[in-house]
Structures are given as structure tokens and as C-alpha cells.
Amino acid sequence: MATDPIKSRCITCDKEKRAVRCEGCLQLFCYDHLTDHRQELNKQLDHIELHRDRFRQTLNEQANHPQIHILIKQIEQWEEESIKTIQQTATDLDSLLEEEKKSLIL
């Protein structure tokens, strides 16, 4: 989700601080607001997952044709791959934040 920190202006507070660029939206966030941004992305993801679940339920209710089962499997595969990508991005961001905390303490 984020790249190496640079000193720039946070898009949220407009203060010049060490900032991280979100690789998704390409905007710069200070560490205080990066967490807020991540929480907002999590809310959006929850919303998407809710719609996905409703869509899956509709598909399951209409799963009388063999071709639909193939589509459901493709959707499930996409879901698994997406979750892995999101988890890896979150892990990378957590690591980056920990590294920056350590460098600020030193």
C-alpha cells in the first residue's frame, strides 16, 4: 500500500512531515493520518465484501446450470487471490511503519 517515506505534505493535515505515499491512491499521508486512511480503506473493503456476499448468495440461489458453478469457482479464486494481495499489502505497510518507528526512536 505504501512506499518509502519522504518529507512532504500530508494530504489530510497539510503539514510538512515524513510522509508515505499510498500506492493505491498515490497520495501522501503522515503516519498519524496513514492509519486513518487505512481504516477508511478497510471500511470500503468491508462494504465491497458485503456486496460480494450478497452477489454470491444470489448466484447460489440461481445455481441450476453447470456453467454457473464454473463462474462461482472463478469468483472464489479471485476472492482468495484478492485476500492474499490485501493481506500482503497490510503486512508490508505494518513492516514499513515498524521500521520508521525504529528509525525515529534512534
N, C-alpha and C positions, 0 to 999 in steps of 0.2 A: 504494500500500500504506500510506503513512503520511501524516499531516497535519503541520501546523506544530508545532514543538517548544514545549513548555511545561515549567515547573518543577513536577515532580510525582514520585511514587514509581514506580520501576521495578517491574513485576510480578515480575521474576526476582530481583533483589538487594534489593528493598525499601528502596533508598536514595533520598533525595530528590536528584534530579539533573534536568538538562534531559532531557526525555523526548519520545518521538514515539509517537503513537497509531497502531497498526496499523489500517488501515481494514478489514481482513478480520475480525479478531477483536475489535477495539475495545479492546485492552489497551495499556497504556503500557510502553515499553521505553526504557532509557537507550541511548546509542549503542553501548556495549560489548555489550549483550545484543540489540540490534536485529539485529546481524549474525548472532548465534546463531539468533534467531527466523527470520530469512530463510533460513538454511541448513536449518533444520528444515522450513520450507515447501517448499524445493527438494527435500528428501528425499521429502516427501509427494507432491509433483508427479511425481517420478521413479516412485514406486510407482503412481500413477494412470496414467502413461504406459505402464508395463509392462502393466497390466491392459487398457488400451485397445488395445495392440498385440496382445495375446492374443485379445481380442474381435474385432479386425479380421481376424486370421488365421482365426478360426472362421467369421466371415461370408464371407470369401473362399472358404473351403473349401465353403461351402454356397451359393455364388452361382450357382445354376442357374436362378433365377427373375429376370425383368427387374425386378420390384419391389424385390428385394434390392439391385440396382445403384443404384436411386434412394436407398435408405436409406444405402448406403455413401457416396454423394456428399454427402448431408446431414451425415453424421458427419464427413467430411473437411472440409467447410465449417465446421462447428462447431469442429473442431480448429484450423484456420487462424485463425479469429476468436479463439479462446481463447489461442493462442500470441501473437497480436498484443497482446491485452489484457495478458497477463502480461509481455511484453517492455516495454510502455509503462509498466506499474506499476514494474518494476525500474528503468527509466530515470529515472522521476520520483523514486524513492527515492534513486538514486545522486546525482541533482542536488541533492536536499534535503540529503543528507549532505555533499556538497561545499560547499554554501552555509553550512552550520553550522560546518564545519571552518574556513572562511574567517573567519566571524564570531567564532569562538573565538580565532583567531590574532590578530585585530585587537584 
